[in-house]
Amino acid sequence: MSGGEPVGGGGATSGGEPVGGGEPVGGGEPGPPSPDGVPASGSDADPAVLHDFLRELARFLLRFSGEGAEGVDRIVRGVARTYGGRAETVVVADGAVLTVTAGGLTLTSTVRAFPDVARLDRAVALKEFVERLRTERPALPEAVAGLRRIEALPSPVPSWARLIGIVLFAVGFAPAVQATWYEIGTTALLATPVAALTVLSERHPRLARVLPLLAATLVSLVTLGLLRPESGHGGPVMIMLPALFFFVPGDLLSAAAAELVGGFLTTGAVRLVYALVLLLQLYVGVLLGVAVTGTPTGALFDTVGDPDLSRWVIVGSWAVFTLGLVLAFGVPWRVAGWPAGLVYLALGAQAAGTALVGEVAGTFVAATALAAAADLLSRPAGRPPRLVLLLGGFFTLTAGSLGLRALTSLAGGHVLHGFHDLMDFVTIVTTIAVGLIAGAALVPARVEKEFPAAS
């Protein structure tokens, strides 16, 4: 995800200790003029207080917003300008170096924050908070208190509702893997213990770190040891995929590729490695189930069962998927209609593009349309952030599941088939990434002056 989604709601760590103890850098001389035309010495805010606030804001953006490097930098710069200062950031996936110049002083600090977008209500609240900074310019102590309130927000859905949401998320996706009632039924069975494990991990951060591995092992054991699907129901991996889809890092992989294409090399590389680690956890979990049950690795072949679902059931399944996404990720109900609309936009664009020019081009068209729509629709005040609009549609493009299928086919000795899936995986991830870049290029650039300068 774009931004990426550490699946399972991993814990966060934050640092943010000023370099050199927060003392002015450069002997306290006035900094150079701001590129926005606001002199650094024109700040009416205490430089140390402004620095501390921007450091906390950067930490919150890294942790909760799902913004990429460019978005975090733009917002921090804009807020600094609002309060009469100037900020520079060097952003990586889980941290940033922040330099703030105000009142003739320059302060530099580091910020660490593990991205955690398991609860999108915080991303919504954070965007609304930044909009309030722009329009009302509250005093800095009040602004700091506003950030703390976002961090302390109670979950918008109880644990049992999130459990149901994860199951619906998987069941709604199941027809995209195999359009059969058997796939839907087995997904509901397999996704229930996975959802329970996910909810349990929220209280046990150590468990969350290996959650994809544990979930894949559990699903593999149940599928191979208890269900033992017949050949007409599709290959075992095809049965497992929907129940594990909550953990498949397709969004992270495509977002990483997009950042690499966009020139944010460090951020993109870190996200790519992290996404691959998550994917390998799923792969190893499946293999553990194979080993424990004594299943021949040759059984890991992704054959597809004969479809028996009507077109309308398949179309309606995406509404179930979106409802599951809203519950699983804590999207506030007042904005839930937006991600639903973008899911169907991505599906429609992909179907139309595929019908006209083929699968790869259709995926490119869908990614481009999704990125452009999410960017434009998220800009007005009161709209949900780009991540909330983008995430559901992103999942529909299913890049990450191809990676898992490729790895398991190779492990099963189906080299040609596995290599074919692997090439499809690389092609689709790259296509989505370039589509996201193209979609962003189609819409007008955000102007720096969206944040007014301090008077």
C-alpha positions as CSV (number, residue, x, y, z in Angstrom):
1,M,0.0,0.0,0.0
2,S,1.1,2.4,-1.1
3,G,2.2,3.3,2.0
4,G,2.3,0.0,3.2
5,E,0.1,-2.1,5.3
6,P,1.9,-4.1,8.0
7,V,-0.7,-6.7,8.2
8,G,-1.8,-7.8,11.6
9,G,-1.4,-4.4,13.3
10,G,2.2,-4.6,14.4
11,G,3.2,-2.4,17.3
12,A,5.0,0.9,16.9
13,T,8.2,2.3,18.2
14,S,9.0,6.0,18.3
15,G,12.0,7.9,19.0
16,G,12.5,11.4,18.1
17,E,15.4,12.5,20.3
18,P,16.9,15.7,19.0
19,V,20.4,15.4,17.5
20,G,22.9,17.0,19.9
21,G,20.2,17.2,22.6
22,G,18.1,19.5,20.6
23,E,20.5,22.4,20.7
24,P,20.6,24.9,17.8
25,V,22.7,23.7,14.9
26,G,25.0,26.2,13.2
27,G,25.5,28.5,16.2
28,G,22.0,29.9,16.2
29,E,22.4,31.9,13.1
30,P,19.3,32.8,11.1
31,G,18.5,30.1,8.5
32,P,18.3,30.8,4.8
33,P,15.1,32.2,3.3
34,S,12.3,29.7,2.9
35,P,11.6,28.5,-0.7
36,D,8.0,29.5,0.0
37,G,9.1,33.1,0.5
38,V,8.7,33.1,4.3
39,P,11.8,34.2,6.1
40,A,12.9,31.7,8.8
41,S,13.3,34.6,11.2
42,G,9.6,35.5,10.8
43,S,8.2,32.9,13.1
44,D,6.1,34.0,16.0
45,A,6.3,30.5,17.6
46,D,8.9,29.3,20.0
47,P,11.4,27.5,17.8
48,A,11.9,24.6,20.3
49,V,8.1,24.2,20.7
50,L,7.5,24.3,16.9
51,H,10.3,21.8,16.4
52,D,8.9,19.4,19.0
53,F,5.4,19.7,17.5
54,L,6.6,19.0,13.9
55,R,8.6,16.0,15.2
56,E,5.5,14.6,16.7
57,L,3.5,15.4,13.6
58,A,6.1,13.6,11.4
59,R,6.0,10.6,13.7
60,F,2.2,10.4,13.5
61,L,2.3,10.8,9.7
62,L,4.8,8.0,9.4
63,R,2.8,5.7,11.7
64,F,-0.8,6.4,10.9
65,S,-1.3,8.2,7.6
66,G,0.0,5.7,5.1
67,E,1.5,8.6,3.2
68,G,4.6,7.9,1.2
69,A,7.8,9.9,1.5
70,E,6.6,12.7,-0.7
71,G,3.3,13.1,1.2
72,V,5.0,13.2,4.6
73,D,7.5,15.8,3.4
74,R,4.8,18.0,1.8
75,I,2.6,18.0,4.9
76,V,5.4,18.7,7.4
77,R,6.7,21.5,5.2
78,G,3.3,23.0,4.8
79,V,2.5,23.0,8.6
80,A,5.9,24.5,9.3
81,R,5.1,27.3,6.9
82,T,1.8,27.9,8.6
83,Y,3.6,28.6,11.8
84,G,6.2,30.8,10.2
85,G,9.0,28.3,10.1
86,R,10.7,26.1,7.6
87,A,11.1,22.3,7.7
88,E,13.2,19.8,5.7
89,T,12.8,16.1,6.0
90,V,14.6,13.0,4.7
91,V,12.1,10.2,5.0
92,V,12.5,6.5,5.0
93,A,9.9,3.8,5.5
94,D,10.1,3.7,9.3
95,G,11.7,7.0,10.2
96,A,12.8,10.5,9.1
97,V,15.4,13.1,9.8
98,L,13.7,16.4,10.5
99,T,15.3,19.9,10.3
100,V,13.3,22.9,11.5
101,T,14.4,26.5,11.2
102,A,12.4,29.2,13.0
103,G,13.2,32.3,14.9
104,G,16.8,32.3,13.7
105,L,17.5,28.8,15.1
106,T,17.9,25.5,13.4
107,L,17.1,22.2,15.2
108,T,17.5,18.7,13.9
109,S,16.1,15.5,15.2
110,T,15.4,11.9,14.2
111,V,12.0,10.3,14.2
112,R,11.2,6.6,14.3
113,A,7.8,5.1,13.8
114,F,6.8,1.7,12.5
115,P,3.9,2.1,10.0
116,D,0.6,0.9,11.4
117,V,-2.4,1.3,9.2
118,A,-4.4,-1.6,10.8
119,R,-6.8,1.2,12.0
120,L,-7.8,3.6,9.2
121,D,-9.9,5.7,11.6
122,R,-6.7,7.3,12.7
123,A,-5.7,8.1,9.2
124,V,-9.0,9.9,8.7
125,A,-8.7,11.8,12.0
126,L,-5.1,12.8,11.1
127,K,-6.2,14.3,7.7
128,E,-8.9,16.2,9.4
129,F,-6.5,17.4,12.0
130,V,-4.0,18.7,9.4
131,E,-6.9,20.5,7.7
132,R,-7.7,22.2,11.0
133,L,-4.1,23.3,11.3
134,R,-4.4,24.9,7.9
135,T,-7.6,26.8,8.5
136,E,-7.6,27.6,12.2
137,R,-3.9,27.6,13.1
138,P,-4.4,26.7,16.8
139,A,-1.8,27.4,19.4
140,L,1.0,24.8,19.4
141,P,0.2,23.4,22.8
142,E,-3.4,22.8,21.6
143,A,-2.1,21.2,18.4
144,V,0.1,18.8,20.4
145,A,-3.0,17.9,22.5
146,G,-4.9,17.2,19.3
147,L,-2.2,14.7,18.2
148,R,-2.4,13.0,21.5
149,R,-6.2,12.6,21.2
150,I,-5.8,10.9,17.8
151,E,-3.4,8.4,19.3
152,A,-5.8,7.7,22.2
153,L,-8.9,7.2,20.0
154,P,-10.8,4.1,21.0
155,S,-11.3,1.5,18.2
156,P,-14.4,2.3,16.2
157,V,-15.3,-1.4,16.1
158,P,-15.2,-3.9,18.9
159,S,-13.0,-7.0,18.6
160,W,-15.8,-9.3,17.6
161,A,-16.8,-7.0,14.8
162,R,-13.2,-6.9,13.5
163,L,-13.2,-10.7,13.6
164,I,-16.3,-10.8,11.5
165,G,-14.8,-8.1,9.2
166,I,-11.7,-10.2,8.5
167,V,-13.9,-13.2,7.6
168,L,-16.1,-11.1,5.3
169,F,-13.0,-9.6,3.7
170,A,-11.7,-13.1,2.9
171,V,-15.1,-14.5,1.8
172,G,-15.8,-11.5,-0.4
173,F,-12.4,-12.1,-2.2
174,A,-12.9,-15.8,-2.6
175,P,-14.8,-15.7,-5.9
176,A,-11.9,-13.8,-7.5
177,V,-9.7,-16.8,-6.8
178,Q,-12.2,-19.5,-7.8
179,A,-15.8,-18.7,-8.7
180,T,-17.3,-21.7,-6.8
181,W,-19.5,-22.2,-3.8
182,Y,-17.0,-24.6,-2.4
183,E,-14.4,-21.8,-2.4
184,I,-16.7,-19.5,-0.5
185,G,-17.6,-22.2,2.1
186,T,-14.0,-23.3,2.8
187,T,-12.9,-19.7,3.0
188,A,-15.5,-19.0,5.7
189,L,-14.2,-22.0,7.6
190,L,-10.5,-21.3,7.2
191,A,-10.8,-17.5,7.7
192,T,-12.6,-17.8,11.1
193,P,-9.6,-19.1,13.1
194,V,-7.3,-16.8,11.2
195,A,-9.4,-13.8,12.2
196,A,-9.5,-15.0,15.8
197,L,-5.7,-15.3,15.8
198,T,-5.4,-11.8,14.3
199,V,-7.6,-10.2,16.9
200,L,-5.7,-12.0,19.7
201,S,-2.4,-10.7,18.3
202,E,-3.6,-7.1,19.0
203,R,-2.9,-7.7,22.7
204,H,0.4,-9.6,22.1
205,P,2.8,-7.6,20.0
206,R,5.3,-10.5,19.8
207,L,2.7,-12.7,18.3
208,A,1.9,-10.0,15.7
209,R,5.5,-10.1,14.3
210,V,5.0,-13.7,13.1
211,L,1.3,-13.6,12.5
212,P,1.5,-14.3,8.7
213,L,3.6,-17.4,9.4
214,L,1.2,-18.7,12.1
215,A,-1.8,-18.0,10.0
216,A,-0.4,-19.7,6.9
217,T,0.7,-22.7,9.0
218,L,-2.8,-23.0,10.5
219,V,-4.6,-22.7,7.2
220,S,-2.2,-25.2,5.6
221,L,-2.7,-27.7,8.3
222,V,-6.5,-27.5,8.2
223,T,-6.7,-27.5,4.4
224,L,-4.3,-30.4,3.9
225,G,-5.0,-32.4,7.0
226,L,-8.8,-32.0,7.4
227,L,-10.4,-30.7,4.2
228,R,-8.2,-32.6,1.7
229,P,-9.9,-31.0,-1.3
230,E,-10.6,-33.2,-4.3
231,S,-9.1,-32.3,-7.6
232,G,-12.3,-30.9,-8.9
233,H,-12.3,-28.2,-6.2
234,G,-9.0,-26.7,-7.3
235,G,-5.5,-27.0,-6.0
236,P,-4.8,-26.7,-2.2
237,V,-3.1,-23.3,-2.5
238,M,-6.1,-21.9,-4.4
239,I,-8.2,-23.0,-1.4
240,M,-5.9,-21.4,1.1
241,L,-5.4,-18.0,-0.7
242,P,-8.6,-16.2,0.2
243,A,-8.2,-17.0,3.9
244,L,-4.7,-15.6,3.8
245,F,-5.5,-12.6,1.7
246,F,-5.6,-10.3,4.7
247,F,-1.8,-10.9,5.0
248,V,-0.8,-10.9,1.3
249,P,1.3,-7.8,0.8
250,G,0.2,-6.9,-2.7
251,D,-0.3,-3.3,-1.7
252,L,3.1,-3.0,-0.1
253,L,4.8,-4.6,-3.1
254,S,3.1,-2.3,-5.6
255,A,3.7,0.8,-3.4
256,A,7.3,-0.1,-3.0
257,A,7.7,-0.4,-6.8
258,A,5.9,2.9,-7.2
259,E,8.3,4.7,-4.9
260,L,11.3,3.2,-6.6
261,V,9.9,4.3,-10.0
262,G,9.2,7.7,-8.5
263,G,12.8,8.2,-7.3
264,F,12.3,7.5,-3.6
265,L,14.9,4.7,-3.6
266,T,15.6,4.1,0.1
267,T,11.9,4.1,1.0
268,G,10.9,1.9,-1.9
269,A,13.7,-0.6,-1.2
270,V,12.8,-0.9,2.5
271,R,9.1,-1.4,1.7
272,L,10.0,-4.0,-1.0
273,V,12.2,-6.0,1.4
274,Y,9.5,-5.9,4.2
275,A,6.8,-7.0,1.7
276,L,9.0,-9.9,0.6
277,V,9.6,-11.0,4.2
278,L,5.8,-11.1,4.8
279,L,5.3,-13.1,1.6
280,L,8.0,-15.5,2.6
281,Q,6.4,-16.0,6.0
282,L,3.2,-17.1,4.2
283,Y,5.2,-19.4,1.9
284,V,7.1,-21.0,4.8
285,G,3.8,-21.5,6.7
286,V,2.3,-23.3,3.8
287,L,5.4,-25.6,3.6
288,L,5.2,-26.3,7.3
289,G,1.7,-27.6,6.9
290,V,2.8,-29.7,4.0
291,A,5.6,-31.2,6.1
292,V,3.4,-31.9,9.2
293,T,0.6,-33.6,7.2
294,G,3.0,-35.6,5.0
295,T,1.5,-34.1,1.8
296,P,3.6,-34.6,-1.3
297,T,5.0,-31.2,-2.5
298,G,3.8,-32.1,-6.0
299,A,0.2,-31.4,-4.7
300,L,1.0,-27.7,-4.6
301,F,-0.3,-27.0,-8.1
302,D,-2.8,-24.2,-8.5
303,T,-5.4,-25.9,-10.6
304,V,-8.8,-24.1,-10.7
305,G,-12.2,-25.8,-10.2
306,D,-15.1,-25.4,-12.6
307,P,-17.0,-22.1,-11.8
308,D,-20.5,-22.5,-10.6
309,L,-21.3,-18.9,-9.4
310,S,-23.5,-16.5,-11.4
311,R,-22.1,-13.2,-12.5
312,W,-24.2,-11.3,-10.0
313,V,-22.9,-13.3,-7.1
314,I,-19.4,-12.4,-8.2
315,V,-20.3,-8.7,-8.5
316,G,-22.0,-8.8,-5.1
317,S,-19.1,-10.5,-3.5
318,W,-17.1,-7.3,-3.8
319,A,-19.7,-5.5,-1.6
320,V,-19.1,-8.2,1.0
321,F,-15.4,-7.7,0.6
322,T,-15.8,-3.9,1.1
323,L,-17.9,-4.3,4.2
324,G,-15.2,-6.6,5.6
325,L,-12.5,-4.1,4.8
326,V,-14.5,-1.4,6.6
327,L,-14.8,-3.5,9.7
328,A,-11.4,-5.1,9.6
329,F,-9.5,-1.8,9.2
330,G,-11.8,0.4,11.3
331,V,-12.9,2.7,8.5
332,P,-15.5,5.2,10.0
333,W,-19.0,4.6,8.7
334,R,-19.4,8.2,7.7
335,V,-16.8,7.7,4.9
336,A,-17.4,4.0,4.2
337,G,-19.1,4.8,0.9
338,W,-16.0,6.2,-0.7
339,P,-13.8,3.0,-0.6
340,A,-16.8,1.0,-1.9
341,G,-17.0,3.3,-4.9
342,L,-13.3,3.1,-5.6
343,V,-13.4,-0.8,-5.4
344,Y,-16.0,-0.9,-8.1
345,L,-14.2,1.8,-10.1
346,A,-11.0,-0.3,-10.1
347,L,-13.0,-3.5,-11.0
348,G,-14.8,-1.7,-13.9
349,A,-11.7,-0.1,-15.2
350,Q,-9.8,-3.4,-15.1
351,A,-12.6,-5.3,-16.8
352,A,-13.0,-2.8,-19.5
353,G,-9.3,-2.5,-20.1
354,T,-8.8,-6.2,-20.2
355,A,-11.7,-6.7,-22.7
356,L,-10.2,-4.0,-25.0
357,V,-6.5,-4.5,-24.8
358,G,-5.6,-7.5,-22.6
359,E,-4.9,-8.3,-18.9
360,V,-1.7,-6.4,-18.4
361,A,-3.0,-3.2,-20.1
362,G,-6.3,-3.6,-18.3
363,T,-4.4,-3.7,-14.9
364,F,-2.5,-0.6,-16.0
365,V,-5.7,1.2,-16.8
366,A,-7.3,0.2,-13.5
367,A,-4.2,1.3,-11.5
368,T,-4.1,4.7,-13.3
369,A,-7.8,5.4,-12.9
370,L,-7.7,4.4,-9.2
371,A,-4.6,6.5,-8.4
372,A,-6.0,9.6,-10.3
373,A,-9.5,9.2,-8.6
374,A,-8.1,8.7,-5.1
375,D,-5.8,11.7,-5.5
376,L,-8.4,14.1,-6.8
377,L,-11.2,12.9,-4.4
378,S,-9.0,13.1,-1.3
379,R,-8.0,16.7,-1.8
380,P,-11.1,18.6,-0.6
381,A,-11.6,19.2,3.1
382,G,-13.8,16.7,4.8
383,R,-12.9,13.9,2.4
384,P,-11.2,10.7,3.6
385,P,-7.4,10.5,3.0
386,R,-5.9,8.9,-0.1
387,L,-5.0,5.7,1.6
388,V,-8.6,5.0,2.6
389,L,-9.8,5.6,-0.9
390,L,-7.0,3.6,-2.5
391,L,-6.7,0.5,-0.3
392,G,-9.9,-1.4,-1.3
393,G,-9.3,-0.9,-5.0
394,F,-5.7,-1.8,-4.6
395,F,-6.6,-5.2,-3.1
396,T,-8.8,-6.0,-6.1
397,L,-5.7,-6.0,-8.3
398,T,-4.4,-9.0,-6.4
399,A,-0.7,-8.7,-7.2
400,G,0.5,-10.4,-4.0
401,S,-1.5,-13.6,-4.4
402,L,0.4,-14.3,-7.6
403,G,3.7,-14.2,-5.7
404,L,2.5,-16.8,-3.2
405,R,1.2,-19.0,-6.0
406,A,4.5,-18.7,-7.8
407,L,6.6,-19.7,-4.8
408,T,4.4,-22.7,-3.9
409,S,4.4,-24.0,-7.5
410,L,8.2,-23.8,-7.5
411,A,8.3,-25.6,-4.2
412,G,6.0,-28.3,-5.6
413,G,8.4,-29.0,-8.4
414,H,6.2,-27.4,-11.1
415,V,9.1,-25.3,-12.4
416,L,7.6,-24.1,-15.6
417,H,4.3,-23.2,-14.1
418,G,5.9,-21.6,-11.1
419,F,8.2,-19.5,-13.3
420,H,5.2,-18.4,-15.4
421,D,3.4,-17.3,-12.2
422,L,6.6,-15.5,-11.1
423,M,6.9,-13.6,-14.3
424,D,3.2,-12.7,-14.1
425,F,3.8,-11.5,-10.6
426,V,6.7,-9.3,-11.6
427,T,4.8,-8.0,-14.6
428,I,1.6,-7.1,-12.6
429,V,3.5,-5.5,-9.7
430,T,5.4,-3.3,-12.1
431,T,2.3,-2.5,-14.1
432,I,0.4,-1.4,-11.0
433,A,3.4,0.7,-9.9
434,V,3.7,2.5,-13.2
435,G,-0.1,2.9,-13.3
436,L,0.0,4.6,-9.9
437,I,2.7,7.0,-11.2
438,A,0.7,7.7,-14.4
439,G,-2.4,8.3,-12.4
440,A,-0.6,10.8,-10.1
441,A,0.8,12.5,-13.2
442,L,-2.6,13.0,-14.8
443,V,-3.9,15.2,-12.0
444,P,-2.7,18.7,-11.2
445,A,0.1,18.9,-8.7
446,R,-0.7,19.9,-5.1
447,V,0.5,23.5,-4.6
448,E,2.6,24.4,-1.5
449,K,0.3,27.4,-0.8
450,E,-2.5,25.1,0.3
451,F,-1.1,25.9,3.8
452,P,-1.3,29.7,4.4
453,A,1.8,31.5,5.7
454,A,1.7,32.9,9.2
455,S,0.9,36.6,9.2
